[in-house]
Amino acid sequence: MDMETVKLSLIVEKLAPELGPFLTSREMDLTIVLRDGLDLLEPADAMEIVQYSICNGQKQTLLQ
């Protein structure tokens, strides 16, 4: 399978909609590259991507 580029909002919408209220619009708009595409993504993988995105966003805020 080829890599697929999606917005974090699509991952959240499809696999973890309960997390939507906890993410900022900036986080939801992040571009994520999935090695094996969205169809093979598991809920646990989605959770890991969301956690990483939040942590990365917080690091950027602290650095500014």
SVG drawing of the C-alpha trace seen along z (x, -y; Angstrom):
<svg xmlns="http://www.w3.org/2000/svg" viewBox="-17 -33 29 36">
<polyline fill="none" stroke="black" stroke-width="0.4" points="0.0,0.0 1.1,-3.5 1.5,-6.3 -1.5,-8.5 -1.6,-12.1 -4.6,-13.1 -5.6,-15.7 -5.7,-14.7 -9.4,-15.7 -10.1,-12.8 -8.3,-10.3 -10.2,-11.6 -13.5,-11.6 -13.1,-8.0 -11.4,-6.3 -11.6,-8.4 -14.5,-10.9 -14.6,-11.2 -11.3,-13.0 -12.5,-15.8 -13.5,-18.2 -10.1,-18.0 -8.2,-19.1 -7.7,-22.7 -8.5,-23.7 -4.8,-24.0 -4.2,-20.4 -7.2,-19.1 -5.7,-20.8 -2.3,-19.0 -1.2,-17.0 -0.4,-13.4 1.4,-11.0 0.3,-7.4 2.7,-4.8 0.0,-2.1 -3.0,-4.4 -6.1,-5.2 -7.8,-1.9 -5.2,0.1 -5.1,-2.3 -6.2,-0.8 -7.9,-2.8 -4.8,-2.3 -2.6,-3.8 -5.0,-6.8 -4.7,-7.4 -0.9,-7.3 -1.0,-9.8 -3.3,-12.1 -1.1,-12.0 2.0,-12.7 0.3,-15.6 -0.8,-17.2 2.6,-16.8 4.3,-18.2 2.0,-21.2 2.7,-21.9 6.4,-21.8 6.1,-24.3 4.0,-26.6 6.7,-26.4 9.5,-27.2 7.8,-30.4"/>
</svg>
